[in-house]
Amino acid sequence: MNVLMISQDATCLAKEGTVRSDTLLRHREIANRLSHFHVVVFSVGRVKHTRLHPTDTLTLHPTQSLNKLTRAPDAFRVAARVCRRHRVELVTTQDAFFTGVVGWAISRLHRIPFEVQVHADCIGNRYWINERLLNRVLNVTGRWIVKRADNVRVVSESEREKMLRLGIPGGRIWNIPGGEGINIEKFSFGDGSGVRRRLLPEGCDRMVLFVGRVTKQKRIPDLLLAAKSVVRTLRNVCFVIVGEGKELPRVRELAAKLALGDRVIFTGNVPYAEMPGYFAAADVFVLSSGYEGTARVLMESVAAGLPIVTTKVCGVSELVADGENGFVVPVGCPSVMGKKLVEVLSDVERFRQGAERQKVALTLFDRSKNFPRLMQMWSQVARQGKAA
């Protein structure tokens, strides 16, 4: 089967080993199960030609746009060219917004079955809608797109229920928890000793880890306010923030105003191959987001046997047993997050035992099981499209 994906994730175009994402690895694994996998990627500027054919069955098609405003029309143009040159049997899009509009238009133009992926709890989410004015328009767009897709792929039961409330028939919704899932073994046997020696300052023997893009979605200021309350109580705790993003300068400024000093460390991006060591080094993982899909970092934390303190976002119920392997706290409540972090850090071993028991939940997110389900879904959607 030949599949066309429209994606905004340009990390697959980066040199391997330089980004925190495993996107290219996942694309390769998918392509190995298909006749050919074409991925049209929103990108700005020129891309080196040598990266566009990672395998015989995977081709990356960057839009190489002049600016962000032209990425969607450029993606439509590139995708249309792919469809003219190749026998595409299914088009799938990374979201129900910009890539969703492109995918819907391509599916109608070339009469190809259309699948939309819903990886994040955005549609109807007040935190996301209020983040910027554009999101109010995208919220309407997303509702319109998912109702016109031949198939909607979600990553959690809560998102499936939301799609049902929007009026989408259950037969057109597939829930593959965690999307493609993770390589569980990779994060189960990491060695964190080197990371701890390199990062933890003198006097610190407890490490709280955050991994993710430093954007408004992640609400890092809430995390820093929680960190301030934690270090007042426990002087041996250090917070390590892995990732970069537009909000990083503002977040660094807030950390300085809160006088957190060496109790918060910003590492920038870390290559994906090194991430198991960071999870192994940590004592607790923390997530402060306003909205998520089923966050891959939470799956990786469970695989590493880490206690977790997270906001109540999409997918956490499958991964965090409240009071067992961590706590789920309300979004936008740093004082509550701080108290729960202190509770976990004061009895790490008990919560680690709960984290080990919670590893049974990872069977839902095992990449070796989720990829065959993905192929089954795509084959079924493509067959139904032909029959129609």
C-alpha positions in Angstrom: 0.0 0.0 0.0 1.2 3.5 -0.8 0.4 6.1 1.9 0.8 9.9 1.8 1.2 11.8 5.1 0.9 15.6 5.5 3.1 16.6 8.5 4.2 19.7 10.3 7.0 17.8 12.1 10.2 19.0 10.4 12.5 17.2 12.9 12.5 14.3 10.4 14.5 16.5 8.1 17.3 17.2 10.7 20.6 15.4 10.8 20.2 12.3 12.9 21.5 12.6 16.5 20.8 16.3 16.6 17.2 16.4 17.7 15.2 15.0 20.7 12.6 13.4 18.5 12.5 9.9 17.1 10.2 11.0 14.2 12.5 9.8 11.4 13.0 6.4 13.1 9.2 5.9 13.4 8.7 6.9 9.7 11.3 4.3 8.7 9.6 1.6 10.7 6.2 2.5 9.1 7.7 2.6 5.6 9.2 -0.9 6.1 5.6 -2.2 6.3 4.3 -0.3 3.2 5.0 -0.4 -0.5 5.9 3.3 -0.1 5.5 6.0 2.5 5.5 9.6 1.2 5.7 12.3 3.8 5.0 15.9 2.8 6.7 18.1 5.5 5.9 21.7 6.2 9.3 23.4 6.1 10.9 26.8 5.5 14.1 27.3 3.5 16.2 24.9 1.5 16.7 21.3 2.6 19.8 19.2 1.8 18.8 16.7 -1.0 20.6 13.8 0.6 18.1 13.5 3.5 15.0 13.1 1.3 15.3 9.4 0.7 16.2 7.7 4.0 15.2 4.3 2.7 13.9 2.7 -0.5 10.3 2.8 0.7 10.4 6.3 2.4 10.5 9.6 0.7 10.4 13.0 2.5 8.9 15.9 0.5 9.8 19.2 2.3 7.7 22.2 1.1 10.8 24.4 1.3 8.5 27.4 1.7 9.6 31.1 1.7 7.8 31.6 5.0 5.3 30.1 7.4 2.3 31.7 5.5 3.0 29.7 2.3 3.6 26.3 3.9 0.0 25.0 3.5 -0.5 26.0 -0.1 3.0 24.7 -0.9 2.1 21.4 0.9 -1.0 21.1 -1.3 1.1 21.7 -4.5 3.8 19.1 -3.4 1.1 16.6 -2.3 -0.8 17.0 -5.6 2.4 16.3 -7.5 3.0 13.1 -5.5 -0.5 11.9 -6.2 0.0 12.5 -10.0 3.2 10.6 -10.1 2.3 7.7 -7.7 -0.7 5.6 -7.0 -1.5 6.9 -3.5 -4.2 4.8 -1.7 -4.6 6.8 1.5 -3.8 10.3 2.7 -3.3 10.9 6.4 -2.7 14.2 8.2 -0.9 14.9 11.4 -3.7 17.2 12.7 -7.1 18.5 11.9 -5.9 22.1 11.2 -3.4 23.2 8.6 -2.3 19.7 7.5 -6.0 18.6 7.8 -7.2 21.2 5.3 -4.4 20.2 2.9 -5.2 16.5 3.3 -8.9 17.0 2.9 -8.4 19.0 -0.3 -6.0 16.4 -1.8 -8.4 13.6 -0.9 -11.3 15.3 -2.7 -9.2 16.3 -5.7 -7.7 12.8 -6.3 -10.6 10.8 -4.7 -8.4 9.2 -2.1 -9.6 8.0 1.4 -8.7 10.6 4.0 -7.6 9.9 7.6 -7.0 12.7 10.2 -4.9 12.1 13.3 -6.0 13.7 16.6 -2.9 13.5 18.7 -3.6 16.3 21.1 -6.5 17.5 23.2 -7.0 20.8 21.3 -10.5 20.8 19.8 -12.8 22.3 22.4 -10.0 22.7 25.0 -10.3 26.2 26.6 -6.6 26.4 27.4 -5.6 25.8 23.8 -8.4 28.0 22.4 -7.4 30.9 24.7 -3.7 30.6 23.9 -4.0 32.8 20.8 -6.7 34.4 18.6 -5.9 32.1 15.7 -6.8 29.0 17.7 -10.4 30.1 17.8 -10.5 29.9 14.0 -8.6 26.6 14.1 -11.0 25.2 16.6 -13.9 25.7 14.1 -11.7 24.3 11.3 -10.8 21.2 13.3 -14.4 20.4 14.0 -15.3 20.8 10.3 -12.4 18.6 9.2 -12.9 15.6 11.6 -16.5 15.4 10.5 -15.5 15.0 6.9 -12.7 12.5 7.3 -13.2 8.9 6.3 -11.4 7.9 9.5 -10.3 9.7 12.7 -7.3 8.2 14.6 -7.1 9.2 18.3 -4.6 8.3 21.0 -6.8 7.9 24.1 -10.3 6.9 25.1 -11.1 10.4 26.3 -10.4 11.8 22.7 -12.5 9.0 21.3 -15.4 10.0 23.5 -15.0 13.6 22.4 -15.2 12.6 18.7 -18.4 10.7 19.5 -19.8 13.8 21.1 -19.0 15.7 17.9 -21.3 13.3 16.0 -18.7 11.1 14.3 -19.8 7.5 14.0 -17.9 5.1 16.2 -17.0 3.0 13.1 -15.0 5.9 11.8 -12.9 6.3 14.9 -9.8 4.2 15.8 -8.2 4.5 19.1 -4.5 3.5 19.0 -3.2 4.5 22.5 -0.2 6.7 22.4 -0.2 6.7 18.6 2.7 4.7 17.3 3.8 4.0 20.9 7.4 3.8 22.2 10.3 1.4 22.3 9.7 0.2 25.9 13.0 -1.7 26.2 15.0 1.4 25.2 13.8 3.3 28.3 13.6 0.4 30.7 17.4 -0.1 30.9 18.9 3.3 30.8 22.0 4.3 32.8 21.7 7.7 34.5 24.8 7.8 36.5 26.7 10.0 34.1 23.9 12.4 33.8 23.6 12.8 37.5 27.4 13.4 37.9 27.4 16.0 35.1 24.2 17.9 36.1 23.4 17.8 39.8 25.1 20.6 41.8 26.7 20.0 45.2 24.1 19.4 47.9 21.5 17.9 45.5 20.6 14.2 45.5 17.1 14.4 44.1 16.3 15.2 40.5 13.0 16.3 39.0 12.9 16.0 35.2 10.8 17.8 32.6 11.2 17.0 28.9 9.4 18.9 26.2 9.2 22.0 24.0 9.4 25.2 26.0 6.1 26.7 24.7 2.9 28.2 26.2 1.3 24.8 26.0 3.7 23.3 28.5 3.0 26.1 31.1 6.6 26.1 32.4 6.0 29.2 34.6 3.6 27.0 36.6 6.4 24.4 37.0 8.9 27.0 38.2 6.4 28.3 40.8 5.9 24.7 42.0 9.7 24.3 42.0 10.1 27.4 44.2 7.8 25.9 46.8 9.6 22.5 46.6 13.1 23.9 47.2 11.9 25.9 50.2 10.9 22.6 51.8 13.5 20.3 50.4 16.9 21.9 49.8 18.4 18.7 48.1 16.2 18.9 45.0 17.2 20.0 41.6 14.9 20.6 38.6 16.2 19.7 35.1 14.4 21.1 32.1 15.2 19.4 28.8 14.1 21.2 25.6 14.0 24.5 23.7 11.3 26.8 22.4 10.1 30.3 21.9 9.2 30.8 25.6 12.7 29.8 26.8 14.0 33.4 27.3 10.9 34.3 29.4 11.1 31.1 31.4 14.8 31.7 32.2 14.0 35.3 33.3 11.3 34.0 35.6 13.7 31.4 37.1 16.1 34.2 37.9 13.3 36.4 39.4 12.3 33.4 41.6 16.0 33.1 42.7 16.0 29.4 41.9 19.7 29.6 41.0 21.4 26.2 40.5 18.2 24.4 41.6 16.9 24.7 38.0 19.0 23.6 35.1 18.2 24.2 31.4 19.9 21.7 29.2 18.5 22.8 25.8 17.7 20.0 23.4 19.3 16.6 24.0 19.7 14.0 21.2 17.0 11.3 21.4 19.6 8.5 21.7 20.7 10.1 25.0 17.3 10.5 26.6 17.0 7.1 28.3 19.9 8.2 30.5 18.1 11.3 31.6 15.0 9.3 32.5 17.2 6.8 34.4 18.9 9.7 36.2 15.7 11.3 37.5 13.8 10.6 40.7 10.5 12.1 39.5 9.1 13.2 36.2 6.9 16.3 36.1 4.5 17.6 33.4 2.7 21.0 33.7 0.9 21.2 30.3 -2.4 22.8 29.7 -3.2 20.2 27.1 -1.6 17.1 25.5 -2.3 14.0 23.5 -1.1 11.0 25.3 2.3 12.5 26.0 5.1 10.3 24.8 7.3 11.5 27.7 4.8 10.0 30.2 5.0 6.6 28.4 8.8 6.9 28.6 8.7 7.8 32.3 6.5 4.7 33.1 8.9 2.5 31.1 11.8 4.0 33.1 10.0 3.2 36.4 9.7 6.9 37.3 7.1 8.3 39.7 5.1 11.1 37.9 3.4 14.3 38.9 1.3 15.6 36.0 -1.5 17.9 35.2 -4.9 16.4 34.3 -4.4 16.2 30.5 -5.5 13.7 27.8 -4.3 10.1 28.3 -3.0 10.4 31.9 -5.6 8.0 33.3 -4.0 5.1 31.3 -0.6 5.9 32.8 -0.8 7.4 36.2 -2.6 5.7 39.1 -3.2 8.6 41.4 -1.4 8.0 44.8 0.3 4.9 43.4 3.0 5.9 40.9 2.4 9.6 41.3 -0.3 12.2 41.3 -2.6 14.0 38.8 -3.2 17.7 39.6 -5.4 20.4 38.1 -4.0 22.5 35.3 -2.8 25.9 36.4 -2.4 25.0 40.1 1.4 25.3 40.9 0.8 25.2 44.7 -0.9 21.8 44.4 1.8 20.6 42.1 4.4 21.7 44.5 2.8 19.9 47.4 2.5 16.6 45.5 6.1 16.8 44.3 7.2 17.2 48.0 5.0 14.2 48.9 6.6 12.0 46.2 10.2 13.3 46.8 9.8 12.6 50.5 9.0 8.9 49.9 10.5 8.2 46.5 11.0 4.5 47.1 7.3 3.8 47.8 6.3 5.6 44.6 8.9 3.8 42.6 7.4 0.5 43.7 4.0 1.8 42.5 5.8 2.9 39.2 7.1 -0.7 38.7 3.6 -2.0 39.2 2.2 0.5 36.7 4.5 -0.8 33.9 1.8 -3.3 33.1 -0.1 -0.4 31.5 2.7 -0.1 28.9 1.2 -3.1 26.9 -1.2 -0.5 25.4 1.7 1.6 24.2 4.2 -1.0 22.9 5.3 0.1 19.5 5.8 -3.5 18.3 2.0 -4.0 18.9 0.8 -0.6 17.7 2.4 -0.7 14.3 0.5 -3.8 13.2 -2.7 -2.1 14.4 -1.9 1.0 12.4 -1.4 -1.1 9.2 -4.6 -2.9 9.8 -6.5 0.4 10.2 -5.0 1.9 7.1 -5.7 -1.2 5.0 -9.3 -1.2 6.2 -9.8 2.5 5.4 -8.2 2.1 2.0 -10.4 -0.9 1.1 -13.6 1.0 2.3 -12.6 4.0 0.2 -12.2 1.8 -2.9 -15.6 0.2 -2.3 -17.2 3.6 -2.0 
